Structures are given as structure tokens and as C-alpha cells.
Amino acid sequence: MATEEGPHEQLAYSYLSVYYVESLLPVTKGSAIPQSLSSLTFLSFLNFSCNNLSGRIPLSTQLQSFSEESYAGNLELCGVPLSKKCVGDGDSEVPPPSEYKREGEDDGDMLSWFYISMMPGFVVGFWGVCGVLYFKKSWRYAYSGFLDNIKDGIYVAIALKLVWLQKKVKRNHVGE
């Protein structure tokens, strides 16, 4: 589904009940860029030019990925990706967009909790399967038979491929 709005085209399409917007032309004359726009991750084009915007461009990977032309004509606007620094920025180097973090995000804590919570899950899963196979004789025999069938199937498939390959090689040598 494609739509056209005024002189600026906006291509939008729906895929698996998710609505995507390819470009956004916001009109927010004379104010700051809303902080909520920093959470957008699905835009491929953005045009804030000539909207008399002021203040700092909110930090996010999406808003910093657009060119300076997207923010042209906003004399009071500052921050990355513009060359104009905001008051208080000084000479401090701004980290690349991939290094920005959201509030309250701490990778160290999240990663350690991830591994800590994975350990009991593995233990319960492993001993759940092994315990059932140890105590339930019928399941143990069924599982053993299943593994034997898989092994036999792989053996037969390899043997058939080898016979096919030998016939093909023999035919190529006879034809020469």
C-alpha cells in the first residue's frame, strides 16, 4: 500500500500486520524536537528542515543517522549530526550512535543476570530429561530405539550416496 501526501511522497506498506513508514515529514514549527521521536527505529528518511526548531537534537541511533540537510534552516537547533555544538557540550567528544544507552540500561547487570538465570534452567532441563529416562524404563527403551533408528537412517543415507558416487565416477571413466 503506497500513499502520497501533498508535494512530499510518503511510502508506507503493510507486511504481516506491521505498518512501516519509509519517510516522515513532521511539521513542528517553533519548538524543540519531541523526545519521543528518539525511540523511532523504522525510518529511512526524515526531513525537519525549515521548521524553526530550537534546542538539542535528542540522542538516539535513528535521529543521528540522518544527514545535516534533514535539519537545515533551523538556526537554533544544535547537537549531533549538526556541526553546531550545544551550550555545555564544550570540546567533549560525542560517542558514536551505537554507544548511546537508554536510561537505566546497564549491560553488566543484565548480562550477569542472564547467565545466572540460565544455569538453573539448564540444570532443571537436563535432569528433567535424564531423570525421566533413568526412572521410566519404557521411555528409556523408546529413546534408545529412536536413537538407533536415527543412526541407521544416517548410515543408509551415507551408503546410498557412496554407491551413487561410485557409479558416477565409474561412468565418467568408461566414457573417456
C-alpha positions as CSV (number, residue, x, y, z in Angstrom):
1,M,0.0,0.0,0.0
2,A,1.5,3.3,-1.1
3,T,0.2,6.8,-0.2
4,E,1.0,10.2,-1.5
5,E,0.6,13.3,0.7
6,G,1.0,16.7,-1.0
7,P,4.3,17.6,-2.6
8,H,6.2,15.1,-0.4
9,E,5.8,11.4,-1.1
10,Q,5.4,9.1,1.8
11,L,5.8,5.4,1.0
12,A,4.1,3.2,3.5
13,Y,3.5,-0.5,3.4
14,S,2.0,-3.2,5.5
15,Y,3.8,-6.5,5.9
16,L,2.5,-9.3,8.3
17,S,0.2,-6.8,10.0
18,V,3.0,-4.4,10.8
19,Y,2.8,-0.9,9.4
20,Y,6.1,0.6,8.1
21,V,6.7,4.2,7.2
22,E,9.6,4.9,4.8
23,S,9.7,8.7,5.3
24,L,8.4,11.2,7.8
25,L,7.9,15.0,7.2
26,P,7.0,16.4,10.6
27,V,5.8,20.0,11.0
28,T,6.5,21.2,14.5
29,K,7.1,24.9,13.9
30,G,9.0,26.9,16.5
31,S,9.6,24.3,19.2
32,A,12.1,21.6,20.2
33,I,12.2,18.1,18.6
34,P,10.0,15.9,20.8
35,Q,12.0,13.4,22.9
36,S,9.5,10.7,21.9
37,L,10.9,10.7,18.4
38,S,14.3,9.4,19.7
39,S,12.7,6.0,20.1
40,L,11.8,5.6,16.4
41,T,13.8,2.9,14.7
42,F,11.9,2.3,11.4
43,L,12.6,5.5,9.4
44,S,14.8,5.6,6.3
45,F,14.2,9.3,5.6
46,L,13.4,12.3,7.8
47,N,13.0,16.0,7.0
48,F,13.0,18.6,9.8
49,S,14.2,21.4,7.5
50,C,12.9,25.0,7.8
51,N,10.6,24.3,10.9
52,N,12.2,27.0,13.1
53,L,13.2,24.3,15.6
54,S,15.4,25.0,18.6
55,G,17.3,23.1,21.3
56,R,19.3,19.9,21.3
57,I,18.6,17.1,18.9
58,P,17.6,14.1,21.1
59,L,20.2,11.4,21.3
60,S,19.2,8.1,19.6
61,T,20.7,6.0,16.9
62,Q,17.9,6.9,14.5
63,L,18.0,10.7,14.7
64,Q,21.8,10.8,14.4
65,S,21.8,8.7,11.3
66,F,20.2,11.4,9.1
67,S,22.3,14.0,7.2
68,E,22.6,17.6,8.1
69,E,20.3,18.5,5.3
70,S,17.4,16.9,7.2
71,Y,17.8,19.7,9.8
72,A,18.7,22.6,7.5
73,G,17.1,26.0,8.1
74,N,16.8,25.6,11.9
75,L,19.2,28.1,13.2
76,E,18.5,27.4,16.9
77,L,19.0,23.6,16.6
78,C,22.2,22.0,17.8
79,G,23.8,18.7,18.5
80,V,24.8,15.6,16.6
81,P,24.7,15.3,13.5
82,L,24.9,19.1,13.1
83,S,28.3,20.8,13.3
84,K,26.8,23.4,15.7
85,K,27.6,22.3,19.3
86,C,25.1,22.9,22.1
87,V,25.8,25.1,25.1
88,G,27.6,22.9,27.7
89,D,29.0,20.4,25.1
90,G,32.4,22.0,25.2
91,D,35.1,20.0,23.4
92,S,33.9,16.7,24.7
93,E,33.6,14.1,22.1
94,V,30.2,12.7,21.4
95,P,30.1,8.9,21.3
96,P,29.0,7.3,18.0
97,P,25.3,6.4,17.8
98,S,25.9,2.7,18.5
99,E,27.2,3.6,22.0
100,Y,24.1,5.6,23.2
101,K,22.3,3.9,26.0
102,R,18.8,4.4,27.2
103,E,18.0,5.5,30.8
104,G,18.5,2.7,33.4
105,E,20.3,0.5,30.9
106,D,23.3,-1.3,32.4
107,D,24.8,-4.1,30.2
108,G,26.9,-5.6,33.0
109,D,24.0,-6.3,35.3
110,M,21.7,-7.6,32.6
111,L,24.4,-9.9,31.2
112,S,25.3,-11.4,34.6
113,W,21.6,-11.9,35.4
114,F,21.1,-13.6,32.1
115,Y,23.9,-16.1,32.8
116,I,22.8,-16.6,36.4
117,S,19.2,-17.4,35.3
118,M,20.4,-19.7,32.6
119,M,22.2,-22.0,34.9
120,P,19.1,-23.2,36.9
121,G,17.2,-23.6,33.7
122,F,19.8,-25.8,32.2
123,V,20.1,-27.9,35.3
124,V,16.3,-28.4,35.6
125,G,16.0,-29.2,31.8
126,F,19.0,-31.6,31.8
127,W,18.0,-33.5,34.9
128,G,14.3,-33.4,33.9
129,V,15.1,-35.4,30.7
130,C,17.8,-37.6,32.2
131,G,15.8,-38.3,35.4
132,V,12.8,-39.4,33.3
133,L,15.0,-41.7,31.2
134,Y,16.6,-43.1,34.3
135,F,13.4,-43.9,36.2
136,K,11.0,-44.7,33.4
137,K,12.1,-47.9,31.7
138,S,9.7,-47.7,28.8
139,W,10.8,-44.2,27.9
140,R,14.4,-45.3,28.1
141,Y,13.8,-48.1,25.7
142,A,11.8,-45.9,23.3
143,Y,14.5,-43.2,23.3
144,S,17.2,-45.8,22.7
145,G,15.2,-47.2,19.8
146,F,14.7,-43.7,18.4
147,L,18.5,-43.1,18.5
148,D,19.2,-46.4,16.9
149,N,16.7,-45.6,14.1
150,I,18.4,-42.2,13.5
151,K,21.8,-43.9,13.4
152,D,20.6,-46.5,10.9
153,G,19.0,-43.8,8.7
154,I,22.2,-41.8,8.6
155,Y,24.2,-44.9,7.8
156,V,21.8,-45.9,4.9
157,A,21.9,-42.4,3.5
158,I,25.7,-42.3,3.5
159,A,25.9,-45.8,2.0
160,L,23.5,-44.8,-0.8
161,K,25.4,-41.6,-1.6
162,L,28.7,-43.5,-1.8
163,V,27.2,-46.1,-4.2
164,W,25.7,-43.3,-6.3
165,L,29.1,-41.5,-6.3
166,Q,31.0,-44.7,-7.3
167,K,28.6,-45.3,-10.2
168,K,29.0,-41.7,-11.4
169,V,32.8,-41.9,-11.2
170,K,32.8,-45.3,-13.0
171,R,30.6,-43.9,-15.8
172,N,32.9,-40.9,-16.3
173,H,36.0,-43.2,-16.6
174,V,34.3,-45.6,-19.0
175,G,33.2,-42.6,-21.3
176,E,36.8,-41.3,-21.7
